[in-house]
């Protein structure tokens, strides 16, 4: 988990630096700045969530004295590898973005589809 948190915190710092640079270089163009701010906030949220929710997790790969051979075969979690919902979630997000551009009705239907996909993905992950 230390590697995960370090990676996301360094990505958050990178996003913040790019945000500040973009703000000044693009002469205060707001759309790109808002998107970079959302990216930075999402990365920071993921890192903070990992620290809070997984603070008592014992992951063998975080041991300083362990080699990759020592942790070979370690259980990393539950993954739904044969699920159709990740691709359906991606398509729903695509239609949501297209709906923002072309039709509010399409955007609303896509938001409903995104929520349904997330619900089903959570149900599949909790089953195991």
C-alpha positions, -999 to 999 in steps of 0.1 A, spaced: 0 0 0 29 23 6 38 21 -31 2 29 -41 0 59 -18 34 72 -29 24 68 -65 -9 86 -61 6 114 -40 34 120 -65 8 120 -93 -13 145 -72 18 168 -69 25 165 -106 -12 174 -114 -10 204 -91 22 216 -107 8 212 -142 -24 230 -131 -5 260 -118 17 261 -150 -13 257 -172 -32 284 -154 -5 310 -161 6 298 -196 -30 295 -210 -38 330 -197 -64 318 -172 -83 296 -196 -108 280 -172 -119 247 -189 -85 231 -189 -78 244 -154 -110 229 -141 -103 196 -157 -67 195 -142 -81 205 -108 -106 176 -110 -78 152 -119 -56 164 -91 -85 162 -66 -94 126 -78 -58 115 -73 -56 131 -39 -89 114 -30 -76 80 -40 -45 84 -19 -63 97 12 -89 69 8 -61 43 7 -45 58 38 -78 59 58 -96 28 46 -66 5 44 -44 17 72 -46 -16 90 -40 -37 59 -10 -60 60 4 -64 25 34 -86 22 47 -67 -7 53 -36 15 80 -54 35 114 -37 30 134 -69 34 113 -90 10 122 -99 -25 97 -106 -53 103 -143 -49 93 -141 -13 58 -127 -21 52 -147 -52 16 -159 -52 3 -133 -28 -34 -127 -29 -40 -92 -41 -77 -90 -38 -110 -99 -56 -112 -91 -93 -141 -98 -115 -122 -109 -146 -152 -123 -166 -176 -94 -160 -191 -74 -188 -196 -44 -166 -162 -27 -170 -167 -23 -207 -203 -13 -202 -192 13 -176 -167 27 -202 -194 29 -229 -218 45 -204 -192 72 -196 -187 77 -233 -224 82 -239 -226 105 -208 -199 127 -223 -217 126 -257 -249 135 -240 -233 166 -224 -224 177 -260 -256 167 -278 -286 158 -257 -294 162 -220 -317 131 -223 -288 110 -234 -267 123 -206 -293 115 -180 -298 80 -194 -260 74 -194 -258 86 -158 -284 60 -149 -264 34 -168 -232 44 -150 -249 40 -116 -263 6 -126 -229 -6 -138 -212 6 -106 -239 -11 -85 -235 -44 -104 -197 -42 -102 -199 -37 -65 -224 -66 -61 -201 -89 -81 -170 -79 -61 -189 -85 -28 -201 -119 -38 -167 -136 -35 
